[in-house]
Amino acid sequence: MSSMIMSRSLQARIGLKNKIFALYLLALLLLALFPPLYLSVSGNKQLFLGIPMPIIYWLAIAAFLGIGLWVMYLAECAFGEIPEDEELS
């Protein structure tokens, strides 16, 4: 992408995409590292589908992170930021 000249509107959309993804990751980081949120479910004995709530809490964070990375990959493919595979022969 460095050899191509990008239009200002494309640069602005890519910048906006990066800011949105950074905010999303910050929200997940706060969920993972902010003690009162985890402590509110850590002593909970309630089960969800046979799994304790603290485990569901961590699995939900991991699932949201995976979904966010997948959406980011799709957005980068749509903007042409990921180069096409080249055959080595």
TAKA-V566047 format. One record per backbone hydrogen bond with DSSP energy under -0.5 kcal/mol. CO is the residue of the C=O (numbers start at 1). NH is the residue of the N-H. Records with the same first field share a line. If there is no record, write none. Layout:
CO=NH / NH
This chain:
1=4
4=6
7=11
8=12
9=13
10=14
11=15
12=16
13=17
14=18
15=19
16=20
17=21
18=22
19=23
20=24
21=25
22=26
23=27
24=28
25=29
26=30
27=31
28=32
29=33
30=34
33=35
34=37 / 38
35=39
36=40
37=41
38=41 / 42
39=43
41=44
46=53
48=51
51=48
52=55 / 56
53=57
54=58
55=59
56=60
57=61
58=62
59=63
60=64
61=65
62=66
63=67
64=68
65=69
66=70
67=71
68=72
69=73
70=74
71=75
72=76
73=77
74=78
75=79
76=80 / 81 / 82
77=80
81=83
87=89
